[in-house]
Every structure is written in structure tokens, then in C-alpha cells.
Amino acid sequence: MKHNRLDTGAIALMALLCALWGLNQVAIKVADGGIAPVLQAGLRSAGAAVLLWLWAAARGIPLFRRDGTLALGALIAAMFAAEFIFVFGGIVYTNASRAVLFLYTAPFVVAIGAHLFVPGERLRPIHVAGLVSAFAGIALAFADALRLPTHRELLGDAMVLLGAVFWGTTTVVIKATRLARISAHRALFYQLAGSAVILLVLSPLLGERGVFAPSVPVWAALGFQTVVVAFVTYLAWFGLIARYPVFKLSAFSFLTPLFGLIAGGALLGEPLSALLVAAVALVGVGIWLVNRTPSAVPVPAETDG
């Protein structure tokens, strides 16, 4: 069934996914020590695509059908690759805290896109208030970024913001098109396989030749990204998108950078902001407001299994 609000199971799963995505921020930092970022993303997508293909084959789930979704699959793969390139390219020019603020404008893109293009997912004032509250929590947690930027930082900010637009638009395209009615396995395979090809081809063109010196921790970090994040959590995410209001799910993503801060402090010894508790409270209130009222009428979900 498609649902008009998140139930307890969906909420618990989204919280777990955000915690793992926050831990993934640490894994990316560790892997960056031995593998260039675009190459790293390409290898992650390629490895996860192979795992997904083996998993689907073992369960008898077809990944290849002539149903007119190939072009849409290529589109979300290209947007996923573009998101990664603009975000990581932008971080070269701006600082990480500013990048987080601009990246997490993506839930607003999802909310507006769902309001315009997904039947039944109407954005109400209370939902907007919730998104603003959650974003304020992120701004509070990364308050050191709130200063006048340099021209170089403005370029980086714009690149990260464009990456956020690609991220949010990808989610809306999946929800608003026939991709929402195919299996999560097929939709994810489109994104993983397509982005792997794009990223692995672009890596040397972007000057990443020779940036490959992985150590045991780097391999472990890449393995976590591939198996846990790109395969397991993305598959769960695609399944949730097909069944629940997408902007309500997207609001939970505001938890990810907070989990990332906590993981960075616990595992890498990075300093934690004294405002973190207040930031978590604002994000929690925002998520509650977004999910307080239903936004659609539940209807049977159509999927090809």
C-alpha cells in the first residue's frame, strides 16, 4: 500500500538510514585519504550495482525489461553523478560547514517538486514551518559558517547548491514518474550502473589520474560505502519512496549531518558544537511538524516486484 503519512516502522527505518548516512560522511573522509572522490564514487556505485544484480538474480527479480523506463533511468543516473561532482567540486572552493548548509536545501527542492508534480502530496504551511525549523537546526549546528563569504567561497556555495538541486530533483523524478511503479531494485540499478559508468569515465578527465593509494582503512571505508550505504540503505530508501510521501521522508535527511557531526566527534576526534543539543531539538520539531498531518490519500501501490 501507499501511505499518506509515515508509520512507526518507516520512522524507525528513516532514523537508522540517516544514522548510517551520517557515518558515511566519516567513511568518505577516510577513503579520501587514498582514493580521489569521483573515482571513489564510481567504484562505490559499480560495486553496489554488482551486489544488487547478484541479489536480484538470487531472488528472481528481473532488472531488465522493455517498459519505457530506460530513458528515465539514464536521467536519474546522470543527475546522481552530477550531484556528486558539483558537491565535491564545490567543497574545493568553500568550507565544509557552508557546504552542508547549501546541500541541505535539497529537502526544500523535494517538497516544492512533490507539491507541483506528485498527485496528492500537497505542501501546507505547517509543512513549510517544519522544514524551516529543521533547516534552522542545521544552521545552528554549523553556525561557524555564517559569515560573509569570499568570492571563492561564493563559487563553491553555488556549486554545492546546484548539487542540492540535482539531489532533490532526482528524488522527485523517481517519485513522479513510472520509476515509482517499478521495483526498487530496478530503479536503484538504473542509478548505480549508470552513475558508475559516468563517474569512472569522468574521473581521469577531471585530473584524478594516479590518485589511488588505498590502505586497509581506506579499503574498509570504501567497503562500508559500497555494501552498507550504496547497496543496503539506498535499496531501502527507494522502497520507502514508492510507498510514502516523499517530502515527509526527505525531511528526515536533516538528521544526517547531525549524525555526521556526532560520528566525526566519536571516531575522528573532531570538535562538537556546544549548540548541538539545541540543533537536534530544532530538527526534531521540524520533522514532527512535517509529519503531523497527512498529505495524500492512501492507494494501492503498483510495482513489478
SERO-4910 file (N, C-alpha, C, O; in steps of 0.05 Angstrom, whole numbers):
BEGIN
 pado doro    nc1    nc2    nc3   cac1   cac2   cac3    cc1    cc2    cc3    oc1    oc2    oc3
  Met    A     17    -24      0      0      0      0     17     25      0     39     25     11
  Lys    A      7     46    -13     19     72    -10      5     86     14    -19     84     18
  His    A     21    100     30     11    112     55     11    142     53     27    154     38
  Asn    A     -6    155     69     -7    184     69      9    197     91     11    221     93
  Arg    A     20    181    109     38    190    130     57    168    137     52    145    130
  Leu    A     78    175    151     98    155    159     88    140    184     80    152    204
  Asp    A     89    113    183     82     97    206    108     93    223    129    102    216
  Thr    A    105     79    245    127     75    264    150     61    250    174     68    255
  Gly    A    144     41    234    166     26    220    181     44    201    206     42    200
  Ala    A    167     61    186    181     78    167    198     99    182    220    105    173
  Ile    A    188    109    204    203    129    220    228    117    231    250    129    230
  Ala    A    226     93    242    249     79    253    270     73    232    294     77    236
  Leu    A    260     64    208    278     58    187    292     83    177    316     83    171
  Met    A    277    106    174    290    131    165    311    140    185    332    150    177
  Ala    A    305    138    211    325    146    231    350    129    228    373    140    230
  Leu    A    347    103    224    370     86    220    385     93    195    410     94    195
  Leu    A    371     98    173    384    105    148    400    131    151    423    133    142
  Cys    A    389    151    165    403    176    169    428    173    186    448    186    181
  Ala    A    426    155    206    450    150    223    472    137    206    495    144    209
  Leu    A    465    118    189    484    106    171    495    125    151    519    124    144
  Trp    A    479    143    140    488    163    121    507    183    135    526    193    123
  Gly    A    501    189    161    519    206    176    546    193    180    566    206    178
  Leu    A    546    167    186    571    152    189    585    151    162    610    150    161
  Asn    A    570    151    140    582    151    114    599    176    109    619    175     94
  Gln    A    591    199    121    608    223    119    636    218    129    655    228    118
  Val    A    638    203    151    664    196    162    679    177    143    703    180    139
  Ala    A    664    158    132    676    139    114    688    152     89    709    145     80
  Ile    A    674    173     79    683    187     56    709    202     62    728    202     46
  Lys    A    710    214     86    735    228     94    758    209     96    780    216     88
  Val    A    753    185    107    775    165    110    784    156     82    808    154     77
  Ala    A    765    149     65    771    140     38    785    161     21    801    154      3
  Asp    A    779    186     26    792    208     11    822    208     15    837    219     -1
  Gly    A    831    195     37    860    194     42    875    176     22    900    177     21
  Gly    A    860    160      6    874    143    -13    862    140    -40    874    131    -59
  Ile    A    837    150    -43    823    147    -68    810    174    -75    795    185    -58
  Ala    A    814    185    -98    803    210   -107    772    209   -106    761    187   -110
  Pro    A    759    231   -100    730    230    -94    712    220   -117    694    204   -112
  Val    A    716    229   -141    699    220   -163    704    190   -169    685    175   -174
  Leu    A    730    182   -169    736    154   -172    724    137   -150    713    116   -155
  Gln    A    725    147   -126    714    134   -103    684    129   -107    674    108   -101
  Ala    A    670    150   -116    641    148   -120    635    128   -143    615    113   -141
  Gly    A    651    128   -164    647    110   -186    651     81   -177    635     64   -185
  Leu    A    672     76   -162    677     49   -152    655     40   -133    646     17   -134
  Arg    A    645     58   -117    623     52    -99    598     44   -114    586     24   -108
  Ser    A    591     60   -134    567     53   -150    571     27   -165    552     11   -167
  Ala    A    594     23   -177    599     -2   -192    597    -26   -174    584    -46   -181
  Gly    A    610    -25   -151    609    -48   -132    581    -54   -123    572    -77   -121
  Ala    A    566    -32   -116    539    -36   -107    521    -46   -129    502    -62   -123
  Ala    A    525    -38   -154    509    -48   -176    513    -78   -180    494    -92   -185
  Val    A    538    -87   -177    543   -116   -179    529   -131   -156    517   -152   -161
  Leu    A    531   -121   -132    517   -134   -109    487   -135   -114    474   -155   -108
  Leu    A    476   -113   -124    447   -112   -129    439   -132   -150    418   -145   -148
  Trp    A    455   -134   -171    449   -153   -193    450   -182   -182    432   -197   -189
  Leu    A    469   -188   -165    471   -215   -154    447   -220   -135    436   -242   -135
  Trp    A    440   -200   -119    418   -203   -100    391   -207   -116    375   -224   -109
  Ala    A    387   -191   -136    363   -193   -152    361   -220   -166    340   -232   -168
  Ala    A    384   -229   -177    384   -255   -191    378   -278   -172    363   -296   -179
  Ala    A    388   -276   -147    383   -297   -127    353   -298   -119    343   -319   -112
  Arg    A    340   -275   -120    312   -273   -112    293   -275   -136    269   -273   -133
  Gly    A    304   -278   -160    287   -280   -184    274   -254   -192    253   -254   -204
  Ile    A    286   -231   -185    275   -205   -192    288   -195   -218    313   -191   -218
  Pro    A    273   -191   -239    285   -182   -265    294   -153   -263    279   -136   -254
  Leu    A    318   -147   -273    328   -120   -273    326   -107   -301    329    -83   -304
  Phe    A    320   -123   -321    319   -114   -348    292   -120   -361    285   -143   -365
  Arg    A    278    -99   -368    252   -102   -381    248    -79   -401    258    -57   -397
  Arg    A    234    -85   -422    228    -64   -442    201    -52   -434    180    -61   -443
  Asp    A    202    -31   -417    177    -19   -407    178     11   -410    161     25   -398
  Gly    A    197     22   -425    198     50   -430    210     67   -407    208     91   -408
  Thr    A    224     54   -388    235     69   -366    265     73   -369    278     85   -351
  Leu    A    277     63   -390    306     64   -393    316     94   -394    336    101   -382
  Ala    A    301    110   -409    309    139   -411    308    152   -384    325    168   -377
  Leu    A    287    146   -368    285    157   -342    307    147   -324    318    162   -307
  Gly    A    314    122   -327    336    110   -312    362    124   -318    378    130   -300
  Ala    A    367    130   -344    392    144   -352    392    172   -340    413    183   -333
  Leu    A    368    184   -339    366    211   -328    373    212   -299    389    230   -290
  Ile    A    362    194   -282    369    195   -254    398    188   -249    410    197   -229
  Ala    A    409    170   -266    438    164   -263    455    188   -269    474    194   -254
  Ala    A    448    203   -290    463    227   -297    461    249   -275    480    262   -268
  Met    A    437    252   -264    433    272   -243    447    264   -217    458    281   -203
  Phe    A    448    238   -211    462    228   -187    492    234   -190    505    243   -171
  Ala    A    503    229   -214    531    234   -219    537    264   -217    557    272   -206
  Ala    A    519    280   -229    522    309   -229    522    320   -200    537    338   -193
  Glu    A    503    309   -184    502    317   -156    528    314   -142    538    332   -129
  Phe    A    540    290   -145    565    284   -132    588    302   -142    603    312   -126
  Ile    A    589    306   -168    611    323   -179    609    352   -170    629    363   -163
  Phe    A    585    363   -170    582    391   -162    587    394   -132    599    414   -123
  Val    A    577    375   -116    581    378    -87    611    376    -80    621    392    -65
  Phe    A    624    355    -90    652    352    -83    670    372    -97    691    380    -86
  Gly    A    662    381   -120    676    403   -133    673    429   -118    692    444   -115
  Gly    A    649    434   -108    644    458    -92    659    459    -66    667    481    -58
  Ile    A    662    436    -53    677    435    -28    706    444    -31    718    453    -12
  Val    A    716    441    -55    744    451    -61    746    481    -57    767    491    -49
  Tyr    A    724    495    -62    724    524    -62    712    537    -36    719    559    -29
  Thr    A    696    522    -22    683    532      2    690    514     25    701    492     21
  Asn    A    682    521     49    688    504     72    666    484     76    644    487     66
  Ala    A    672    463     92    653    441     95    627    450    108    605    441    101
  Ser    A    629    468    128    605    477    142    586    492    123    562    487    124
  Arg    A    597    510    107    580    524     87    568    504     68    544    507     60
  Ala    A    583    484     60    574    465     41    549    450     52    530    445     37
  Val    A    550    443     77    528    429     90    502    446     88    481    435     82
  Leu    A    505    472     95    481    489     94    468    490     67    444    488     64
  Phe    A    485    492     46    474    494     19    464    467      9    444    465     -5
  Leu    A    478    445     17    469    419      8    442    412     20    426    399      6
  Tyr    A    437    420     44    411    412     57    389    432     51    370    435     67
  Thr    A    391    446     29    368    459     16    353    438     -1    331    444    -10
  Ala    A    365    415     -5    352    394    -21    324    386    -12    307    383    -29
  Pro    A    319    383     14    291    377     22    271    397     13    247    390      9
  Phe    A    279    423     11    260    443      1    254    438    -29    232    442    -38
  Val    A    275    430    -44    271    423    -72    251    400    -74    234    400    -92
  Val    A    255    380    -58    237    357    -58    208    365    -51    189    357    -65
  Ala    A    205    381    -30    178    390    -22    164    405    -44    141    400    -49
  Ile    A    178    424    -56    166    440    -77    160    423   -102    139    425   -113
  Gly    A    179    406   -109    175    388   -132    152    369   -128    136    364   -146
  Ala    A    150    358   -104    128    339    -98    101    354    -99     81    344   -108
  His    A    101    379    -88     76    395    -88     67    400   -117     43    400   -122
  Leu    A     86    404   -135     79    411   -163     73    387   -180     56    388   -198
  Phe    A     87    365   -175     87    343   -195     77    316   -184     73    298   -200
  Val    A     74    313   -158     66    287   -147     37    290   -137     32    304   -117
  Pro    A     17    277   -150    -11    280   -142    -15    272   -112     -5    252   -103
  Gly    A    -29    290    -98    -36    285    -70    -16    294    -50    -23    296    -26
  Glu    A      9    300    -58     29    309    -39     29    340    -38     47    353    -48
  Arg    A      9    351    -25      6    380    -23     22    391      1     20    380     23
  Leu    A     36    412     -5     52    425     16     35    445     31     22    463     18
  Arg    A     33    443     57     17    461     73     35    479     90     59    473     93
  Pro    A     24    501    101     40    519    117     55    505    140     77    512    146
  Ile    A     42    485    153     54    471    175     79    455    165     98    452    180
  His    A     77    445    141    100    431    130    123    449    125    146    443    130
  Val    A    117    473    114    138    493    109    151    501    135    176    503    137
  Ala    A    135    505    156    146    512    182    164    491    192    185    497    204
  Gly    A    157    466    188    174    444    197    200    443    182    221    439    194
  Leu    A    200    447    156    224    447    140    243    470    149    267    467    151
  Val    A    231    493    154    246    516    163    259    511    190    282    518    194
  Ser    A    243    499    208    254    493    235    277    473    233    298    477    246
  Ala    A    274    453    217    296    433    213    321    446    201    343    440    210
  Phe    A    317    463    181    339    477    169    353    495    188    378    498    188
  Ala    A    337    508    205    348    526    226    366    510    245    386    520    255
  Gly    A    358    485    251    374    468    267    401    462    255    422    462    269
  Ile    A    401    457    229    427    452    215    444    478    215    468    476    220
  Ala    A    431    501    211    446    526    211    458    531    239    481    541    241
  Leu    A    444    523    260    454    527    287    478    508    292    497    516    305
  Ala    A    476    484    283    498    464    287    523    472    272    545    466    281
  Phe    A    520    486    250    543    494    233    545    525    233    550    537    212
  Ala    A    541    537    256    539    566    258    565    580    250    565    604    243
  Asp    A    587    565    252    613    578    245    614    585    216    632    601    208
  Ala    A    596    574    200    597    581    171    582    606    165    584    617    142
  Leu    A    567    617    184    550    640    179    566    666    181    566    680    201
  Arg    A    581    672    160    596    697    158    597    705    129    589    690    111
  Leu    A    606    729    123    607    739     96    627    722     80    650    718     89
  Pro    A    619    711     57    637    694     42    656    709     24    652    733     17
  Thr    A    678    696     17    696    707     -3    685    700    -31    666    685    -34
  His    A    697    713    -52    688    706    -79    692    677    -85    676    664    -99
  Arg    A    714    665    -76    720    637    -80    698    620    -67    689    600    -78
  Glu    A    691    627    -42    670    612    -28    643    614    -41    628    595    -42
  Leu    A    637    637    -53    612    641    -67    610    621    -90    589    610    -95
  Leu    A    632    617   -105    632    598   -127    627    570   -116    611    555   -127
  Gly    A    641    563    -94    636    537    -82    607    533    -72    595    512    -75
  Asp    A    597    555    -60    569    554    -50    550    548    -73    531    532    -70
  Ala    A    554    562    -95    536    559   -118    538    530   -129    517    519   -137
  Met    A    562    519   -130    565    492   -140    551    472   -122    538    453   -131
  Val    A    554    475    -95    541    457    -77    510    460    -78    496    440    -77
  Leu    A    501    485    -81    472    490    -84    462    476   -109    440    464   -108
  Leu    A    477    477   -130    468    463   -155    468    433   -150    450    419   -160
  Gly    A    487    423   -135    487    394   -128    462    387   -112    450    366   -116
  Ala    A    454    405    -94    430    400    -78    405    400    -96    387    384    -91
  Val    A    404    417   -116    382    417   -135    380    390   -150    359    379   -154
  Phe    A    404    380   -158    404    354   -172    395    332   -153    380    314   -161
  Trp    A    403    333   -128    395    313   -108    365    313   -104    352    292   -107
  Gly    A    354    337    -99    325    338    -95    309    331   -120    289    318   -118
  Thr    A    319    340   -143    304    335   -168    304    305   -175    285    295   -185
  Thr    A    326    292   -169    328    263   -173    306    249   -158    293    231   -168
  Thr    A    303    256   -132    282    244   -116    254    249   -127    238    231   -127
  Val    A    249    273   -136    223    280   -147    218    264   -173    195    254   -177
  Val    A    238    262   -190    235    247   -215    227    218   -209    210    207   -223
  Ile    A    241    206   -190    235    178   -183    206    176   -173    192    156   -180
  Lys    A    197    195   -157    170    193   -145    148    200   -165    126    188   -164
  Ala    A    154    219   -183    133    230   -200    129    216   -227    112    222   -243
  Thr    A    146    196   -233    146    183   -259    141    153   -256    136    143   -234
  Arg    A    142    139   -278    138    110   -278    159     95   -261    155     72   -254
  Leu    A    181    108   -254    201     95   -237    190     88   -210    200     70   -197
  Ala    A    169    103   -201    157     96   -175    140     71   -176    133     60   -155
  Arg    A    134     62   -200    117     38   -203    132     13   -211    120     -8   -215
  Ile    A    159     15   -213    175     -8   -218    187    -16   -191    185     -2   -172
  Ser    A    200    -39   -190    212    -48   -165    235    -29   -157    248    -17   -174
  Ala    A    239    -28   -130    261    -11   -120    288    -22   -131    307     -6   -135
  His    A    290    -48   -135    315    -59   -145    321    -48   -173    344    -41   -178
  Arg    A    302    -47   -190    307    -38   -218    313     -8   -218    332      1   -232
  Ala    A    298      8   -202    303     37   -202    331     43   -191    345     60   -202
  Leu    A    339     29   -170    366     33   -159    387     23   -178    408     36   -180
  Phe    A    382      1   -192    402     -9   -211    407     12   -233    430     16   -242
  Tyr    A    386     24   -243    390     46   -262    410     67   -252    429     74   -265
  Gln    A    405     76   -227    421     97   -216    450     88   -211    469    102   -218
  Leu    A    453     64   -200    480     55   -194    497     49   -219    519     58   -222
  Ala    A    485     33   -236    500     24   -260    506     48   -278    529     51   -288
  Gly    A    486     65   -282    491     88   -299    511    108   -288    528    118   -302
  Ser    A    509    114   -262    527    133   -249    555    121   -248    575    136   -250
  Ala    A    558     95   -245    585     83   -245    599     88   -271    622     95   -271
  Val    A    585     84   -293    598     89   -319    606    118   -322    628    124   -330
  Ile    A    587    136   -315    593    165   -318    616    174   -301    634    187   -310
  Leu    A    616    166   -275    637    175   -257    664    163   -263    684    177   -261
  Leu    A    665    137   -271    691    125   -277    703    136   -302    727    137   -305
  Val    A    686    144   -321    696    157   -345    706    186   -339    726    194   -350
  Leu    A    691    200   -322    698    228   -317    722    231   -298    736    251   -299
  Ser    A    727    211   -281    749    213   -262    776    221   -274    787    241   -265
  Pro    A    786    207   -295    811    216   -306    809    242   -321    828    257   -322
  Leu    A    786    248   -332    782    273   -347    783    297   -328    789    319   -336
  Leu    A    777    292   -302    777    313   -282    804    315   -268    806    328   -247
  Gly    A    824    301   -278    851    303   -267    856    284   -244    875    290   -228
  Glu    A    841    263   -242    846    244   -219    864    221   -226    866    202   -210
  Arg    A    878    222   -248    897    201   -255    918    198   -233    930    218   -224
  Gly    A    923    174   -225    945    168   -206    937    173   -177    954    168   -159
  Val    A    913    183   -171    905    187   -144    892    162   -133    868    160   -130
  Phe    A    909    142   -127    899    116   -118    920    103   -101    938     90   -112
  Ala    A    918    106    -75    937     94    -57    923     84    -32    927     94    -10
  Pro    A    905     64    -36    888     55    -13    903     39      8    920     23      1
  Ser    A    897     45     33    907     29     55    885     12     66    863     12     55
  Val    A    890     -4     87    869    -21     98    845     -4    107    822    -11    101
  Pro    A    849     18    122    826     35    130    811     46    106    787     49    107
  Val    A    826     54     85    813     64     61    795     43     48    773     49     40
  Trp    A    806     19     45    790     -3     34    765     -9     51    744    -13     40
  Ala    A    769     -8     78    746    -13     96    725      9     92    701      2     92
  Ala    A    734     34     90    715     56     86    700     53     60    676     58     58
  Leu    A    714     46     39    702     42     13    682     19     13    661     20      1
  Gly    A    690     -3     27    672    -26     30    647    -19     45    625    -28     37
  Phe    A    649     -3     66    625      6     80    607     22     62    582     18     62
  Gln    A    618     41     47    602     57     29    588     40      8    565     45      1
  Thr    A    603     20     -2    592      3    -24    570    -15    -14    548    -16    -25
  Val    A    576    -31      7    557    -52     16    534    -40     32    511    -45     26
  Val    A    541    -25     52    521    -15     71    505      9     59    480      9     60
  Val    A    520     29     49    506     53     41    494     50     13    469     52     10
  Ala    A    510     46     -7    500     46    -35    483     22    -42    465     25    -59
  Phe    A    487      0    -29    470    -24    -34    447    -26    -15    424    -25    -23
  Val    A    452    -29     11    431    -34     30    413    -10     36    389    -11     33
  Thr    A    426     13     43    409     36     51    395     48     27    372     57     29
  Tyr    A    409     49      4    395     61    -20    372     44    -29    352     54    -38
  Leu    A    375     17    -26    353      0    -34    329      4    -15    306      5    -24
  Ala    A    334      7     11    313     13     30    300     40     24    276     43     26
  Trp    A    317     60     17    307     87     10    288     86    -14    267     99    -14
  Phe    A    296     72    -35    280     70    -59    253     56    -53    232     64    -64
  Gly    A    254     36    -35    229     23    -27    211     42    -12    186     41    -16
  Leu    A    222     59      5    206     78     20    193     99      2    170    107      5
  Ile    A    209    109    -17    199    129    -36    174    120    -50    155    136    -54
  Ala    A    173     94    -57    150     84    -72    125     82    -55    103     81    -66
  Arg    A    128     83    -28    105     77    -11     96    100      7     73    100     17
  Tyr    A    113    120     11    107    142     30    110    169     17    124    171     -4
  Pro    A     98    190     28    101    217     17    131    225     17    144    223     38
  Val    A    140    233     -6    169    236     -9    180    259      6    203    258     16
  Phe    A    165    281      9    177    304     23    177    299     53    194    310     67
  Lys    A    159    282     63    160    274     91    184    257     97    197    260    118
  Leu    A    191    239     79    215    224     81    240    241     80    259    239     95
  Ser    A    240    260     60    263    277     56    269    294     80    292    301     85
  Ala    A    249    302     95    253    318    119    272    305    139    286    318    154
  Phe    A    271    278    140    289    263    158    318    267    151    335    263    168
  Ser    A    324    274    126    352    276    118    366    298    133    391    299    134
  Phe    A    351    317    146    364    338    162    378    325    186    396    338    198
  Leu    A    371    301    193    386    287    215    414    278    207    431    275    224
  Thr    A    418    274    181    443    262    171    467    278    179    486    267    190
  Pro    A    468    305    174    493    319    182    497    320    212    520    322    221
  Leu    A    475    319    227    479    318    257    491    291    265    509    291    282
  Phe    A    481    270    253    494    244    259    523    244    249    540    232    262
  Gly    A    528    258    227    555    260    217    574    275    236    596    266    241
  Leu    A    564    296    249    579    310    269    585    292    293    608    292    302
  Ile    A    565    278    302    569    260    325    589    238    318    606    232    334
  Ala    A    586    226    294    605    205    286    633    216    283    652    203    291
  Gly    A    636    240    271    662    252    269    675    257    296    699    253    299
  Gly    A    659    266    315    670    270    342    678    245    355    699    243    369
  Ala    A    662    224    352    667    198    365    690    183    352    706    170    366
  Leu    A    692    184    325    711    167    311    736    182    302    757    170    300
  Leu    A    734    207    296    757    222    286    766    244    306    786    258    300
  Gly    A    753    246    329    762    266    348    756    294    340    769    313    351
  Glu    A    737    299    322    731    326    313    715    340    335    699    327    349
  Pro    A    718    367    338    704    381    358    674    382    353    665    384    330
  Leu    A    658    380    375    629    381    373    619    409    382    629    419    402
  Ser    A    600    420    368    589    446    375    573    444    401    559    424    406
  Ala    A    576    465    418    560    466    443    530    469    437    514    465    454
  Leu    A    524    477    413    496    482    405    483    457    393    460    459    384
  Leu    A    497    435    394    487    411    380    460    401    392    443    393    377
  Val    A    457    403    418    432    394    430    409    410    421    388    400    414
  Ala    A    412    437    420    391    455    410    386    449    381    363    451    372
  Ala    A    407    444    366    403    438    337    387    413    333    369    412    316
  Val    A    393    392    349    378    367    347    348    372    354    331    361    341
  Ala    A    343    389    374    316    395    382    301    409    360    278    402    354
  Leu    A    314    428    346    300    442    324    294    424    301    273    425    289
  Val    A    313    406    295    309    387    273    286    368    281    269    362    264
  Gly    A    286    359    306    265    341    315    237    354    313    218    341    304
  Val    A    235    379    322    210    393    320    202    396    291    178    393    284
  Gly    A    221    403    273    215    406    245    204    380    232    185    381    218
  Ile    A    217    358    238    208    332    228    180    326    238    163    315    223
  Trp    A    175    332    263    148    327    275    127    343    261    105    333    255
  Leu    A    133    369    256    114    386    242    108    376    214     85    376    205
  Val    A    129    368    200    125    359    172    108    334    171     92    330    153
  Asn    A    111    317    191     96    292    191     71    292    208     59    271    213
  Arg    A     63    316    218     40    317    236     14    312    221     -5    301    233
  Thr    A     11    321    196    -14    319    182    -10    302    157     12    303    145
  Pro    A    -30    287    148    -28    272    123    -27    290     99    -37    313    100
  Ser    A    -15    280     77    -13    297     53    -25    283     28    -26    295      7
  Ala    A    -35    259     31    -45    245      8    -65    223     17    -65    216     41
  Val    A    -80    213     -1    -99    191      4    -85    165     -2    -75    162    -24
  Pro    A    -84    145     17    -71    120     11    -85    105    -11   -109    103    -12
  Val    A    -68     95    -29    -78     79    -52    -61     55    -55    -38     55    -46
  Pro    A    -70     34    -69    -54     10    -73    -29     17    -89    -30     31   -109
  Ala    A     -6      7    -79     19     12    -94     22     -7   -117     16    -31   -114
  Glu    A     31      2   -140     35    -15   -163     65    -18   -167     80      1   -168
  Thr    A     74    -43   -168    102    -48   -172    105    -74   -188     87    -91   -188
  Asp    A    127    -76   -202    132   -100   -217    147   -121   -201    158   -140   -212
  Gly    A    149   -116   -174    162   -135   -157    191   -132   -154    204   -147   -140
***
